[in-house]
C-alpha cells in the first residue's frame, strides 16, 4: 500500500487529534510501518472474520487465558501476553502489543483508542486494493450476528455493509442461526452475482447433496486461484439443530481432499481454504490433506501475528487466523509460478480507528441503518467502575455480570452462561447502554432457563464442555470456551482424561452432593422444547443493571487450575 501525501496527512491528523502518542522523531515511521505493506507476488487475498456484526469501532480485550494442552501446549495460537509478544518478536508498549495482547489493557485502550469499524476497514481495504490488482476480499463468517441491529434486521444491516465493503467470498457459522430460509434468501437475492457463499462441508440431510457451492475459481493476474469454503463443522451441536433441520455439517476431511483435487484438475494453480473450523482444527487438517496452499481461518478469534507453516505429504500449508470484531485485516500475498506457490508474505493488520479515516460512503450506510434504533441503543442502564470484557477460556467480567444477574433476578443458587467469544469491552467509567448489553446477548434463541439439577448432572455438564475445549484431538473440539459458572466453585485439570477434569465442586463452601438437587439458571438453550422457557437474557440483564446503577469492579469466578503452571497460554500475573 502506498499512501499519497494527502492520505498520509489525513491519517496523521486523525492520529494526533485522537491523542495517539506519536513522538516527533518516530511518528511518521510508526504510522507508515503499521499500514505500509508492500505488494509482492501475483495473488492477493484480504481476509476478515468473526466481526460479529460490529459496524462501529469498539474496545476489545484479548484473552489472558488461552490454554494449549498436549502437543498444542505453548504452540500458536495458545500463547498470551508476554509469551505471545516474545514468539512474534513484538515490542511491549507498542500499538501492536496492545492489539494482540491483553497487557495494560485499560491504559493502552485509552492511549490508542478504539479498534475496528467498517468505515475504517473500508478505507484500509480500498488502500490495499489500490496497490494489489485483482485482490479478493474474503469473509470467514460470524458476520451477521452479534449486535442489536443485526438481530433486529435479521442480518440485513451486515449484508448491506459487506456488499459495500467489497466482500466477494464468504462462509459461515453464527450466520446460520437465522434459519435456512433466511440464509437462502440472502444468497439468492442480496448475494446473487456479487458474493459467493461457499461451504463444501454442508449437505442435505436426506440425500447428502451439496447445499452451497464448495469452491470458486477466480482469475487473478493470469493465475487461476481456487477458494474453498468450510463452514463451522459443529453448527447443529453448538447452536440449535432446529434452525437448520434439513442440513448436516461436519469436518469432512476426505471430501475436502476430493474438492482440492477437483479444483486442481479444473486448472487451479493455487488453492486457499476460507475456514471457520477454529485454528487447532485447521492445523490438523493442514497436516493431513495435500494440495492446499493456505488456510485463512476463523471461529476461535485468535489474532495470530505470524502464520504457522504446516508440513504434509504434498508439501506445506500456510495456516492463519484473523482475530475478531473487525479488529484485524489479514493480507496474504502469494507468488505463483509454474502452478506452484514459490513464496509468500503475510501481515495481520490491526485496525486502529484513530489512524484510518472513515470511508464516507460506509459511514453514511452505517448511520442510515442505525437511525431507526438509535434511541433504544443509546439508553444508559448503569455505569461500570471496572473493565468489562468477555474473552478467555473460563470467564470474563462481562460474563460474570451476566451470571450475577441470572442468579439475582431468577433466584438461582448456580448460573451457567455459554462460553461465547464475541462481545465488546468497556472501560472504567463508561456507561453501560442497551447496545452494550445486546453486544453480549443478541442471539435468536435468547431465552433464560431455571432448572433443578442434581449434582451429578452438574458435573456431567462441566465435564462435557471441558472435553469440547481440551480434548487432545482437535477434531473433537466442538464449540467455544468453557461454560461460565456463577455461585459454584470448582477445580479443573485441563490435561486430565475425559470425565476426570472437574473436581472439588462446592457451593457456599460445601461439597456438591451427587444426588442433591440445585436451582440452576442459564440461557441460550439449544433444545427446541426450551423456546420461550423464560424471559430473554437481555431483559434479565437490563433489570439487574437498572437496579444496581453502579457496577463495582468485578472479579470473575474462575476455577482453580491444576497442572498448567508455566503454560504459555496462561498469563503470568494470574
GIHUWO-V427363 format. One line per field, one symbol per residue. phi: phi as a letter, one per 20 degrees, with the letter a starting at -180 (. if undefined). psi: psi as a letter, one per 40 degrees, with the letter a starting at -180 (. if undefined). burial: + if it has 24 or more other C-alpha atoms within 12 Angstrom, else -. A space follows every 50 residues. Layout:
# GIHUWO-V427363
phi = ???
psi = ???
burial = ???
This chain:
# GIHUWO-V427363
phi = .dffgffffffffffffenffdfgecffffffffdedgfbmcccddccbl flmefdgbebeffdcbfddmfefmefeecclgffgffeldefnegffffe ceglgffffffenfcmnfffgfffffffffdcgngdeddenldecpbfff ffdlnffffffffffofdcbcbbggffengffffffffdfegmcceedaf ddcffedmefecffbcddeclndededddcfffdgfefcfffecfecdcr flfffffffgfffffeofebccdedcfnfffgffffeddcndebdddbne meedfcfdedebfdqbcedcbdmbmmeccecdddddclmbfeabcccdef eeffdcgfffffgffffffegfdgfffefedacdecfdbcrpfdabffgf fffffffffemdeccdcgefeepfdcegnffeegffffgecfcecefecc cecfgffgfffffffffgedgfegfdedaeefgecdnedadcdgeffgnc eeblfcclnegfegdeececebbmfefffeglfbggffffffgfffffmd dfgddffcffedmcgmffecgfee
psi = hhhidddddddddddddeehghideeddddddddeggiiiaehhhhhiif effgdiiiihhiiehghhibeeheihefiibddddddefihieiddddde iehfdddddddeaiiahdddddddddddddeghehhhhheafdeieiddd ddefeddddddddddfhdhiaicddeeeidddddddddcdehedhhhige ehiiedefihdihdiihihhfehhhhhiihihdfdeddihdedgdeiiii dfdddddddddddddeeheihihhifdiddddddddediiehdihhiade fhghdhihhhiadebihhhihfaifedihihhhhhhhffihdiihhhhhh ghdeehihhddddddddddddeeddddehhdaiheihhihhiddiidddd dddddddddefidiihhifieihiiiiheihhiddddddeegiegeiiih ihiidddddddddddddddehehdeeheaaaihhhidhiiihgdeiihee dhifhihfehhhhdeiiihhiaifhehdeehfdiiidddddddddddddh hihhhihiihihfeheheehhde.
burial = +-+---++--++-+++---+++-----+-+++-+++++++++++++++++ +++++++++++++++++++--++++++++++++++-++----++++++++ ++++++-++++++++++++++++++++++-++++++++++++++++++++ ++++++++++++++++++++++++++++++--+--++--++--+++++++ +++-------++++++++-+--+++++++++++++++++++++++-++++ +++-+++-+++-++---++++++++++++++++++++-++++++++++++ ++++++++++-----+++++++++++++++++++++---++--+++++++ +++++++++--++-++--++------+---++++-+++++++++++++++ ++++++++++-+++++++++++++++++--++++++++++++++++++++ +-+-+--++-++++++++++++++++++++++++++++++++++++-++- +++++++----+-----+++++++++-------+++++++++++++---- +--+-++++-+--+--+++++---
